């Protein structure tokens, strides 16, 4: 199912959401312009769990690895990886930003993205596979949206060969189902020791972080 839009009325323009999307797109364009040097670029700015673990053991020598907790959130492995993430960020991020405000939303995005990455790190501490993508931070946005707008209607498209039926699904069902899939896929990958190249635990960790951090980032109501 591909989300297209929601029915939430936004009180504030999605300034930060647009800025994040623009930044991700600009960095991706730069990535593909590097040609054969792209692997070196990814290796430098992605999170590599095994290297991060060594950096934690020796913070002074490994200090250069800590910024990758943020830089990795702006890298993508391909066009469809980028487009999928940016679509979710646009559909759900705009509404969450409207409730949080611009600065709070930006900080929330970065913090939940870092927690998502650390969740993946916890399960794959010895991995030498670079971790990149905005999906962990976007999962945090989904976790917040789940509790902010549980009854919102999400318009989704279901590609069926040459047909593209459109449905309106409550956010509670759409995002709840999404989270369950991430958990199930994560446990399955651990149990069978398989890898699909998808950071299931970053998604699950980001979603949970978004739900919890909502308490701290949601502005207090003024009476």
Buried (B, 14 or more C-beta within 10 A) or exposed (E): EBBEEBEBEEEBEBBBBBEBBEEBBEBBEEBEEEEEEBEEBBEEBBBBBBBBBEBEEEEEEBEEBBEBBBBBBBBBBEEEBBEBBBBBBBBBBBBBBBBBBBEBBBBBBBBBBBBBBBBBBEBBEEBEBBBBBBBBBBBBBBBBBBBBBEEBBBBBEEEEEEEEEEEEBBBBEBBEEBBEEBBEBBEEBEEEEEEEEBBBBBBBBBBBBBBBBBEEBBEEEEE
